[in-house]
Amino acid sequence: MAPVMTELRIRASPFLAPVSGLSHVLCNKLAFARDPVYRAFAVTCPYPNPLYARADVAVRFRDAMAQAGLDHAERSYSAFEGFVAGTLVTRAIVSVRGTPTREALAKALRAKPVNLGGLRIEFDERQVGWRQVSFLYKSQVDGNFRS
């Protein structure tokens, strides 16, 4: 992505000075990048920044990553998204009791809102459960994503 960013932002007559992307571009390489070409790069993300979020579920995520020896994953948006989904599905399976079926899990997930410790998940008729978007930018000071 660096060559594209360089071409878009730094050449003599920049095509596009502010550049932003969707959460699927988030990866460790980008999160750790300190190249000036990424300064102020912005990303829209469905969840808060797992490295800085104060929600209880984010704290549990960071603790779980540290306990597993995966400290580098504390800033991983995809790992955090998986942690949130896994926590939600685990709670649904426990609530079903007995032998869970796909239909029973879907019913349990739609039955009532679930608070995962700061993230309220409530599915609607289109199966959308989380409706917040975080706007993150690459800090010019330390290169970390901030909201």
Secondary structure by P-SEA (a helix, b strand, c coil): caaaaaaacccccccccbbbbccccccccccccccccccccccccccccccccccaaaaaaaaaaaaaccccccccaaaaaaaaaaaaaaaaaaaacccccaaaaaaaaaccccccccbbbbbccccccccbbbbbbcccccccccc
